[in-house]
Amino acid sequence: MANHKSALKRVRQTKVRTERNRQRKNTIKTLRKDTLAAAESGDAKAAAESLSKFSSAVDKAAKKGMIHKNKAANLKRRAAKVVASAG
């Protein structure tokens, strides 16, 4: 365990950031599942709305550095492809 004040603070900060990132990643996964489910159901309006929310969340995650920008682009591309083919 860390002994210096600054090292103890870094441990606390890491714990908070890790939890925050875990929550955001879970949100992205949930939004992705919702988007794909809406596309499968055939509801084009709901699928487009869900895709918009998903894309926004992925872009924010990439902007914060949680995921790589190319991964964000690939996730959005795949989801958009499914929505387009369903609609």
LINWO-V135157 format. One record per residue. RES is the residue in one small letter. PHI is phi in radians with two decimals (999 if undefined). PSI is psi in degrees with one decimal (999 if undefined). BURIAL is # if it has 9 or more other C-alpha atoms within 8 Angstrom, else .. Layout:
BEGIN
((RES;PHI;PSI;BURIAL) (RES;PHI;PSI;BURIAL))
END
This chain:
BEGIN
((m;999;151.2;.) (a;-1.21;149.4;.) (n;-1.95;-30.1;.) (h;-1.39;151.0;.) (k;-0.99;-45.5;.) (s;-1.14;-36.0;.) (a;-1.21;-37.9;#) (l;-1.11;-40.0;#) (k;-1.12;-41.1;.) (r;-1.10;-37.1;.) (v;-1.09;-44.6;.) (r;-1.10;-44.4;.) (q;-1.10;-41.7;.) (t;-1.09;-41.3;.) (k;-1.08;-44.0;.) (v;-1.15;-45.7;.) (r;-1.16;-38.0;.) (t;-1.09;-44.1;.) (e;-1.13;-41.4;.) (r;-1.11;-43.4;.) (n;-1.13;-38.8;#) (r;-1.10;-42.6;.) (q;-1.11;-43.4;.) (r;-1.14;-39.6;#) (k;-1.16;-38.5;.) (n;-1.13;-37.9;.) (t;-1.10;-42.9;.) (i;-1.08;-44.5;#) (k;-1.08;-42.1;.) (t;-1.13;-44.7;.) (l;-1.09;-37.1;#) (r;-1.12;-45.2;#) (k;-1.09;-40.0;.) (d;-1.11;-41.0;#) (t;-1.11;-46.6;#) (l;-1.16;-36.8;#) (a;-1.17;-40.7;.) (a;-1.14;-38.3;#) (a;-1.17;-40.0;#) (e;-1.14;-35.5;.) (s;-1.24;-19.2;.) (g;1.63;1.6;#) (d;-1.46;98.2;#) (a;-1.13;-39.2;#) (k;-1.15;-46.7;.) (a;-1.13;-38.1;#) (a;-1.14;-41.7;#) (a;-1.16;-39.9;#) (e;-1.16;-42.4;.) (s;-1.15;-38.7;#) (l;-1.10;-38.7;#) (s;-1.09;-45.3;.) (k;-1.12;-42.4;#) (f;-1.09;-47.2;#) (s;-1.07;-40.7;#) (s;-1.11;-44.8;.) (a;-1.12;-39.9;#) (v;-1.17;-41.7;#) (d;-1.09;-41.4;#) (k;-1.13;-40.3;.) (a;-1.11;-40.0;#) (a;-1.19;-38.1;#) (k;-1.13;-37.1;.) (k;-1.38;-10.2;.) (g;1.54;11.1;.) (m;-1.22;-40.7;.) (i;-2.24;157.3;#) (h;-1.24;149.6;.) (k;-1.12;-31.7;#) (n;-1.25;-35.0;.) (k;-1.13;-40.6;.) (a;-1.05;-44.6;#) (a;-1.11;-40.9;.) (n;-1.16;-41.3;.) (l;-1.07;-45.7;#) (k;-1.14;-40.4;#) (r;-1.09;-46.4;.) (r;-1.11;-41.7;.) (a;-1.16;-41.4;#) (a;-1.13;-36.4;#) (k;-1.11;-43.0;.) (v;-1.14;-43.2;#) (v;-1.13;-41.3;#) (a;-1.17;-38.4;.) (s;-1.28;-26.4;.) (a;-1.41;-30.0;#) (g;-1.45;999;.))
END
